[in-house]
Amino acid sequence: MATRPETVAHLLDLLSDAGPLTAKQMFGQYGLYLGDRMVALICDDTLYLKPTPGALALLPDTEQAPPFSRAKPYLMLTDALDDPDLVARALRAVASESPPPKPKKAR
């Protein structure tokens, strides 16, 4: 099942306090970026956050599940979305702990 664009728009609006969030479509699902860092996935209308140490500290009781088959477990944010400020802090933590994107190779 593909993620609906309305879900993406709702999440971008709900979590706008995190900073410059953008979503990029990838194979019917979406990658969620804070600045230039991928911090989460939106798969099947569910938000999955990268499980970095900062995110795990902020959301210790959050269920982990793979966003798609053969993926590593991510934090599956369902109940946590009731506290958008907490999720925004977790998104910023993931962005600060993620490596910068690799430079694109010239063709």
C-alpha positions in Angstrom: 0.0 0.0 0.0 1.4 3.4 -1.0 1.5 6.4 1.4 -1.2 9.0 0.6 0.0 12.5 -0.2 -2.6 13.8 2.4 -0.7 11.9 5.1 2.6 13.4 4.1 1.1 16.9 4.1 -0.4 16.4 7.5 2.9 15.1 9.0 4.8 18.0 7.5 2.4 20.5 9.0 2.2 18.7 12.4 6.0 18.6 12.8 6.8 21.9 11.3 8.4 23.1 14.5 11.3 20.6 14.0 12.8 22.9 11.3 12.9 22.8 7.5 11.2 19.5 6.8 10.7 18.1 3.3 9.5 14.9 2.0 10.8 13.1 -1.1 8.8 10.3 -2.8 10.6 7.0 -3.1 9.0 3.9 -4.6 5.5 4.9 -3.5 6.7 5.8 0.0 8.5 8.9 1.3 11.7 9.9 2.9 11.5 12.7 5.5 14.4 15.1 5.5 15.4 17.7 8.1 17.6 20.1 6.1 19.9 17.7 4.1 19.6 14.8 6.5 17.2 11.9 6.1 15.6 11.4 9.5 12.5 9.3 8.9 10.4 7.3 6.5 6.7 7.5 5.8 5.6 4.0 4.8 2.0 2.9 4.5 0.8 6.1 6.1 3.0 5.5 9.2 6.0 7.6 10.4 9.2 5.6 11.1 12.0 7.4 12.8 15.7 6.4 12.6 16.6 4.8 16.0 19.6 6.9 16.9 20.8 7.2 20.6 19.1 10.6 20.9 15.8 9.4 19.5 15.8 6.3 21.7 16.5 8.4 24.8 13.6 10.7 24.0 11.2 7.9 22.9 12.3 4.9 25.0 9.0 3.0 25.1 8.2 3.4 21.4 7.7 0.2 19.4 10.3 -0.7 16.8 9.3 -2.3 13.5 10.8 -2.5 10.0 9.1 0.1 7.6 9.3 -2.4 4.8 10.4 -6.0 4.2 14.1 -6.7 4.8 14.6 -3.3 6.5 16.2 -2.7 9.9 13.8 -1.8 12.7 12.9 1.9 13.0 10.9 3.6 15.8 7.2 3.3 14.7 5.6 6.6 15.7 1.9 6.2 16.2 1.0 7.2 19.8 4.1 9.5 20.0 2.4 11.8 17.4 0.1 12.9 20.2 3.1 15.0 21.4 4.4 16.8 18.2 6.9 18.8 20.3 8.5 15.6 21.5 8.6 14.1 18.0 10.1 17.4 16.7 12.9 17.2 19.3 13.5 13.6 18.3 13.7 14.6 14.6 16.3 17.2 15.5 18.2 14.7 17.5 18.3 12.2 14.6 19.5 15.0 12.2 22.3 16.0 14.6 23.5 12.4 14.9 23.2 11.5 11.2 26.2 11.8 8.9 26.1 14.4 6.2 25.0 13.2 2.8 27.8 11.9 0.5 28.7 14.2 -2.3 27.3 13.2 -5.7 29.8 11.8 -8.1 30.3 13.7 -11.4 29.0 11.9 -14.4 
